[in-house]
Amino acid sequence: MSVSIFRAFGQTTPSTSSPRGDTRKRMPIHRGTYSFINRQSGTTMEMASDHTIVGMPPKDLDTQKWEVHPLGAGHSIRNLKNGKYLSVKSIAKEALVVASDFPVAWHVKEVHVPEENTAFYEIRWPGTEFLFELADFGSSTPKTKIHISEGQLPADQQRCRYWKANRIRQNSFYQPSPPTTQNQGTGMGSSFFGFADKWKPLAPEKKVQIAQQPRTSK
């Protein structure tokens, strides 16, 4: 484990119980749709009506669903509700995270938390120490703003900068549609094969020869 990871947990050297530290391989976040839950508050990252980003109780809302896509060396994060991307008003301490029409390549870094046996993520502005933070040290009050911040925090306060990414399963575009029922009004099957069965080519009509009556002389 790197020194920076130990500092994130209030340590400067590996613990004696694990001389080589946590050797778990850090995996980047995968492409997909997620909800992001703050470790400290348990609230979910949501896009508010004024296009700021806030913490709210978890619900099955598109404003709480985010599409993560590779972008350069990082990832863009796009809201499922209106297609806007996570960005910031400025690169400064406590600058608000907002929704924008322009994508940003965020550095989404996995951080393993041993005591919870799970992985969380830090979301950083690339090339800097600025990262997402739920305001008021991770307040669970609804509509608490999310901003970027930097600098070290005590281990018990660092939790407001960690986000759990819950993968959301979306229906595949290629998922077959359920079979449709027969149209009772016309009696025609609505499926392709039902349609073909009802409209078979007509057999050629048979020619009927009419016998001519013999002519009689007057």
C-alpha angles and dihedrals in degrees: 000000000000122000091248091060091052090051089053087063095042094261131117099189135031116275118257091241089065109031095185095042126225106334094182110138113247110233123199118238113270127236110270147090118296146170115221117219121193113236095219102044104025088226123132129241107253135176109237125214091259089055094250118128118242142170115255137167109278114268137158094261129137088226086067095048121091130191113218117203132172112257117178108306091340141037136267118223115210129185115239093214102061106359096247121144132233111257139143135247091230141343098259139108112288093004108159122255107233141175116260140177089235123075124233124206099231122195102235106193125189117227119189116217107204097195091057096036091224140100128250131183137232115208110209137182101246117264095009141080092243111118140165115282130177105231125249090033092297104322115194091212109123115256094024106161125245116221138162121260140168140202132068123302130193112268093253091054096043088079091082088068097054122090128192112217112216112195114228119207113227124194110262118247087226096051108127117247119244116261114272125230127246117274104246094195097064101020089232122131111246095213122087094249092045089052091050092049092053094047105051117159113267118248114245113266117253115242113237116208116213115212112236118233114239114252118245124214119238 
